């Protein structure tokens, strides 16, 4: 079965439909910024996401208050955070993240609430947006569907509203995105690059993209990925 899967991935790669990565096949994102299903996102770029999650955890200090966004990369991050021993306050609108961190002795967990996005773990809208306006957290860890040299963007307006509210509620932000998400733009702007404190991505990001982002003032940190 594994051999047949590899043959299929090789064929799709040759046709330009996916790109082979350390952690598996990742669909090539066009300018429209394809949004994978939750299951697809969980099964692609796994090693990349784990490496990014581990690097992000190194930015956490004791007694921090942090916001954790929604998405498969943040699900990996939540598992790393759950294994830490330092005291933290965590705010999240992702049910998977919340479940992972619930009843963890070192974490005070806050879930602002809202309605669940179909097919996902994300809570959107009220009362979450109003509560976020009253929060002042140390750091936000978030993701997005697309990043280019000008801005961070996503495919859902409600999701963008949540991300904007989280950015406003945090003193600094860390964008966690595997390299397949770069060089495209989705329909709705989340934030300009100068609103993002740091961008964490894997070493699959092309040199041209690295130089382009850095030329636009992005604080880019490349995380090495070990092949399984």
N, C-alpha and C positions, 0 to 999 in steps of 0.2 A: 504493500500500500504506500509506504514511504517513497519507494522508487517511482511509482506512478505519479505521486504528487510532485516529486522533483521534476519529472519529465514535463508535466503540465505547466509548472511554474517557468521552466526554461522556454517552452513554446510561447507563453504569454509575454515573457521578458523580451523575446526576439521580435514580437509584434508591437512592442512599445506600450503594452497595456498594464504591466506591472514592472517594478524594479526589485531585483534581488537584494536583500539586505542580510546582515548578520542574523537577525531574528525572524526572518521569513520574508515572504513576498509582500511588498507594499504597493498598492495601486498607485500609478503615476497620477498626480493631481494636476488637472488642467487649470486654466484661469478661473473656471467656475468653482473650483475647490470641492471636489467630491467629498461627501460626508459618509463614512462607512457606518454600518450598523454597529451596535454595541458589541455583538459577538465578533464581527470582523475586526474591530479595533482591538479587542482583547487578544486576537490571534496573530497580529502582525507586529513586527519590530519589537519583539518581546525583550531581547537582550538590550536593545537600545533604550527602551523605556526603563528597564531595571537599572541600567548604568546611570541614566539621568536622575532617577529617583534617589539612588545612593548619593550622588553628588549634591543633590538638593538638600538632603538630610544633614550634610556637613555644614550647612548655613544656619542650622538651628542652634540656639543657645538656651540655657536653662531659664525658665520663667517667661519665655516669649509667649505672646499671643499671636497665633497664625491663622490665616484664612486658607482653606484648601478648596480649590475649584473642583469641578466635575470632569470625568473622563478617564479613559483606561490608564493613561500615564499617571494620573493622580491616584488611581486605585493601587498601582504599584508603590507609589510614594506613601500612601496610608499604611501599607503593610510594613514599610521600613520604620515609619514614625511609631507604630504600635510596638515595635521592638526596642525602642529607646527607653532610657530610664530617667531622663531629665523631666522635671515638671513643666507642663505646657497647658495653655488654653487654646483649644482648637475650635474654629468656627467653620462649618461646612454646610452646603446645601445639596450634598450628594449622599444618597442613602447607603451606598456601598461603603463609602468612606466612614460614614457615621457608624455603621454596623461594625466595621473593622476596629474602630477606636472606642466603641461603647464598653463600659465597665473595665476600662484600663486604668489602673490605680494612679498613674502619673499624669493623666490627662483630664482636664475639665472640658467637657464637650458641650458645644452650643450648636443647635440646628435651627436656623431662622424660620424655616418652613415655607410652604407654598404648595402648588399642585404639581404632581409628578408628570414629567415629560414622557409621552408614549414611547415605549421601547427602550427607556433609559432609566437611570437612577437619579436624575436631576429634579430638584424641586425649584419651580419657577414662580415668579410673581409675588403677590402678597400672601402672608405678612412679611416675607423675607426681605423684600426691597426696603420697606420702612425700617425694619430693625437694623439693617446694614447701615443706614444713614446715621444711626446713633452710635455706631461702633468705631473705635479707634485702635486698630491692631498694628502689631509691629511689622508683619510681613505677609504678603500674599503669594501663594504658589498657584499658578494657573496655566492653562493651555489654550490653544486656539487651532482652528482648522487650517489657517493659512497665514504666512508671514512673508512680506516682501520688503524691499528697501525703504518703504515709506510708512507702512502700518501693519498692525495685527488685525485680522478680520475673521469673521465666522459666518455661518449659514443661517442661523436662527436669530431673529430680532429679540425674542424674549431671553434667549441665552446671552446675547450681547448686553442686554440691560443688566442681567445678573453680574456679568464680568465687570462692567463699568462700575457698578455699585461696590463691588469688592475692591477694585483698584482705588476708588475714592476712600474706602474705609481703612486702607493700609498705608503705613509710612513708606514702605518700599515694596516692590513686586519682583517676582522671579517667574519668567515665562519658561515653561518646560515643554519642549517640542522636539520630536524626532526629526531627522533631516529631510524626510519626505514631504514635510509640510511647508518647506521654504520655496520661494520663487513663484508663488501663486497668490491670488487674492479672492476672497469670498465676497458675498454680496454686501455684508454689513461690517463697517469699521468698528473695531473694539477700542483701539487706542493707537496713537502714533508711537513710533519707536522711542521717542524721548520721554514717554510716560512709563516705560518699562525699565526697571533698575538693572536687571540682568537677564540675559537669554542663555539658557542651558540647552545644548543639543549634542548629538553624537558626531563622531568623526567621519560619518558618511556625507557630511555637508561639503559640497564642492568648494574648491578654493576660490573660484570666482564669486560665489555667493558670500563666502566669508569676508572677502575684501569689500564687496559691495555694502554689506551690512555695517562693517566697521567704518567705512567711509561716510556712512550716514549717522555715525555716532553711537551705534549699538555697543553695549557692553556684552560682548559675546564670549562665552566660555565653552570650549569644545571638550566633550567627555569621551575618553577612549572606550571602545567596546571590545571585549574579548569574544572571539568566535567560540561557540560551543563545540 
